């Protein structure tokens, strides 16, 4: 089998997706006919990528299942079983995504087991895994990420001059101790008063964030919960980190996401999908995130990473110019290389046939490939299991 294999991902057409961002990344001349929200690159059973071999295409999920130790390496296969532990995505938000959080590993295991044992239980979990995730902006990117200082949130809500929000403002006045009550009160707001409440908040004219979210989700109390969160504007190359229990929402832009391979999402608002406020409150961490933007660490000239405390994944960005000699990939094990600019070539270090990776395309390297290099002119992201 070839040491480096072309990898074709799957585009998911969620309604909030953009018709232009992924198309522009891939160099397609016209917008897509339908929204394109996420390009999945990995072996997640929900939409596994396809690997091209000399003998024909094969699902990456199947390829790993047929030879887990060759594809993953013995250590990773022993630790994670017959599954690639990370999922890489290109995310393209043309409209705001849901207000959401993800469970930690222990809670996910217990909650999924309890749900499977009780056929009548609400279906909040699709697997038994946690889903910490990180996003690096490819374009200017707007997001909500983690709770800000409750005193700042209290001021923002008080400026709306809506008397019946006084209990929420009072709860925020207690600091972190009142965050849970504030969020519960807003997300549990009486259904027959939600539309009027959000209309009053928009009419106050004190927050462009409220007005923008309400234009997409009128009558959704998540519009006001947004005022409790850090409103982040990322420049290309900047990153945000969403550990378990971090309340967040992506609002606009395109970025590279890397996450543990799970699809467990608990939603609180800003969505037509199922919302379970009680379960969301069980997993939220009511703590202030003082610095939502995650700084990059330079490993060598042109190679950066972002330090996060998880085993399932690591993400690297590699920038290559005409004067750059071939760069050794800074990771081994099962790897995915995603091109984001120009033309780069990935090859086995010793005697491999290079595989071209252009913007919006990808390549896969099994663990058995060992050391590999990347050359050319452009930019690529490398996903791997953390060392």
N, C-alpha and C positions, 0 to 999 in steps of 0.2 A: 504494500500500500504506500502511496506517496506520503512523504513526510509532512507536507503542508497541503491542505485541501481547501478549495473554494467553498464558501459557506453562504447559503441563501437564507435570509430571514423571512419572517412573515409579518406583513403589515396588518394591524388591527384597525378597523374603521369605526372607532367610537365617535359619537356625535360631536364631542368637544374637540376633535382633531382638526388640524389645519389642512387645507387643500394645496398649500404651496410649500411649506417648510421642508418636508421630506423630499418632495419633488425637486426643489431647488438644491438640496444637499446632493441628490443623486444625478443632478444635471439633466433632468427631464425638461423638455422645452415648454410644457404647458402644465397648468395646475391639474390636479387629479379630479376626476368626476365626482368623487365622494370624499368625505373627510378622512384623512390618514392620521391616526393618533399615535400609534406606537409601532416601531419596527423591532420585533423580538428576535434576539440572537442568543440561542442556547438550546437546551434539551428539555425545557419544561414541557410536560405532557399536554398542556393547554394549547401550545402551538410550537412544536419543535422545529428547529431549523433543518435544512437539507444540506448534506455534504455531497459534493461531486467527486466520485472516484472513477478510475479507469473502467471499472466493471459496471458503472452506472450510479445514479443517485441513491442516497439512503438517508433516512431520518437520523439525525444526531442522537436522538433518544435510543433508537434501535442499535446504532453503531456502538454506543456505550454499553447497552445491555448485553450485546454479543461478546464483548471483550472488556469488561470493566477495569481490569488491572492494566491492560495495555493502553487503554484510553485515558484513565484517570490517574494511574500509578497505584501501587499497592497500598501506600499509606493513606491516600485520599479515599480509595475504595473501601478500606477497612473502617475509616472514620465516618464516611457519609453514605455508604452503601452504593447501590447501582444507580447513581444520579449525579449529574453535574450540579455542584452545590450553589452555583450562582446563575443569574440571568442578566444579560446585558440588553439594553434597549436604547433606541433613539426615540425620545418623547417629543411630540410636536403639539403644543397646546394652542389651538385657535380660539378657545373659550375656556373659562375657568373650570377646573376639575373639582371634585367633591372635597369637602372638609373631612379629613380622614386621619386615622392612626393605625398602627400595627401592633400586635401582641408580642411580648417577649417569648423566648423559646419554651420556657417551662409552662407558661400560661397557654401557649398555642397547643402544646401536647395535651394538656389536661382538658382544655375546652373542646378540642376536636374529638378526643376519646369520649367525653361526656355526651357530646352531640350525636356521635355515631351509635352510642348505646341507647339513645332515646329518640325513636322515630318522630315523636311529636315536638322535639326541641326546635327552636328557631335555627335556620341554616345560616349561621354567621361565618363558618369556617369551611374552607375547601380542602385543607390539608393540615398536617400536624406540625408545621414549621413556622419559624419566625421570619420577618421580612424587613430587617434593617436595610436602608437604602441610601444612596448618595446620588446627587445629580451635579454634573458639570455643564455649565452653559456653553452652547455653541453660538447662540445669538444673544442679544440682550434678553434677559429672562426675568419674569416677575413671579414672585411666590409669597406665600404666607408660611412662616416656619417657626414654630415654637412660641411659647408665651413670652410676651414682653413684661416689663415692670407693671404690676397691677395698678400702681398709682397713675401711670400714663394712660392706661386703659380707662380708669375711672374718669379722668379729665375728658377723654374723647367721648365717652358716653354722656357725661354731664352736659357737654356742649350741645347735644341734640335737644336739650330742653323738653324732654318727654317725662312727665311726672311719674308715670307708672314704671319707669326704669329705675326708680330710686332704690329698690331693694338690691338690684344688681350693682349699682354704684356703691352702695353701702358694703356689700360683700367684698368688692374689690378694695375698699378702704381698709380691709383687714390684712391686705397683702396676700402672700402666697396661700395663707390659711383660708382665704375666701374664694380662691380661684374655682374650686370645685363647685361651690354653691352658685357662683356667677354663671358658669358654663351650663350647669344643670337647669337653672332658671330660664336662661335664654333658649336652650334647645327644647325645653318642655313647655314653651309658651303656649297658652291656649290657642287651639287651631282657629277659632272664630275671630281672633284678634290679630293674627299674624300679618295679614295683608295691610291692615290699617297701621299697625306698628311700623312696618317697613316703609310704607308711604310717608309717614310722619318723619322718619329718619332721613329719607331722601329729601323731603321738603325742607328740612333744616339747613341743607346746603353747606354743611360743615365738613363733609368727607367725600372726596371723589372716589375713594375705595368703596364706600357704601353705595354710592350712586351706580358705579360700574357693575358691582355684583348684583344689585337689585334689578338691573336691566336684563340680566340673564336669569335670575331666580327670584322673581317678585314674590313676596310673602314668605320667604324662607328665613327663619331666625338665624341661620348660619351667617347671613349678611352682617349681623351685629357681633357675632362671635369673632368675626374677622378682625374687629377692632381690638381684640384682646391679644392678637398675635403680632409678631414681627413682620412688617411689610418690607420685603427684600427685593432689591433690584440688582441683579447680577450682570456684570460685564462678561463677555465671552472669556472663558477660562476660569471664572470664579465658580466655587462649589458650595453646596449646602448638604448637610448630613442629617438624616432622619432616623435616629435610633428608635427602639421600641418605645411606645407611649408618647411620641412627639406628634402633636396635632399640627397638621400642615395642609396646604392646598397649593397646587400649581395654577398660575393664572394665565400666563402667556409666554410664548417663546419656545425655542428648540434646545434640547440638551441631551447629553449622554447620561443614561442612568445605569447604575450597577446595584444589584440587590441580591440578597439570599433568594434562592429559587423557591418562592412561595407566592401564592395569590391571595393571601389572607388580608382583607381590607375591611375595617370597621368605619362606617360612614356616619357623620353627624349632621350633614346638611349640604347645600349647594349641589344637589343632585336629584334626578328623578328616580334613582335606584333606592333599594331598601336601606332604611335608616333604623338603627337600634341604639337609642340614646343610652339606655341602661348598660348595655354591653360595652359601648364606647367608653363610658365613664369608668368601667372596671379596668381598662387598659391604659388610660391616660396618665401621664406623669405631670402632676401639677407643680411645676418648677419653672423658674425664669431661665430662658436661654439668652444670656447676655450678648453672645456673639454668634449669630446664626451663620455667618460666612466662614467656611472652612479654608484655612490657608494651605497652599500647596507646598510640598517639600521637593527641592531639586536634588536628584540623585547623581546625575552627571549632566554635562552641558546638553541641553535639548531634551532631557528626560525628567519628568516630574511625576510625583504621586501625591496622594492625599491620605494621611494617616487616620485610620478608623479602627476601633477595637473589636473587629470581627474576624473570624477564621474563614468564613465562606468565600470572601472575595477581596481582591485588591485591584485598583485601577491605576493605570499609568498613561500619561500622554507623551508621545514622542514626536518632536518637530525636527524635520530633516530639510537641509538646504543643499544647494549644489556642491558646497565645499565639505559636506558632512560625509565621512567614510561610513561604511556599513556599521550599524549599531547592534550590539548583542541585546536581544530582548531581556529585560530585567526580571524574568520569572521563568519557571519551568512548570511541569504538570500540564493539565489540559488548559489551553489558551485560545482566546478569540481575539483577532486583530480586526478592528473596524477603521476603515479609512474615513477621514473627514475633510481632507484637502489634498489636491494634487494626485500624483501617482507614486505609490510605494510598492516595494517588492519584498516579500517575506520568504525566507529559505532556511532549510536546515543548515546549521553552521558549517558542517564539514564538507558535504558534497551534495547539496540539495538543489532541486530545480526550483527557481523562484516562482512564486505565485503573485500576480499583480493584484493590488488592492487599491481601487479608486474610491473617490468620495461616495459614501453610502453603500459600499460593498464590504465584504468581510472574508476572512480566512480562519480556518480552524487548525490547531496543532495539537495532536494527542500527546500525552505524557511521554510515550515511547519515542517521540521525535527527539527529545532532549534539547540541547542548546540550539538556538535559532537566531538569525539576524534579520534586520530590516534595513533597507536602503532606498534611495530615490529622493524625490523632492516633494514634500508635502507634510501632512500631519496624520497621525493615527493614534487610536486609543487601544490599549491592551488590557484585556480582562483576564484574571487568573485567580487561583486560590491563594489566599494570603500565605506567605512563608511562615 
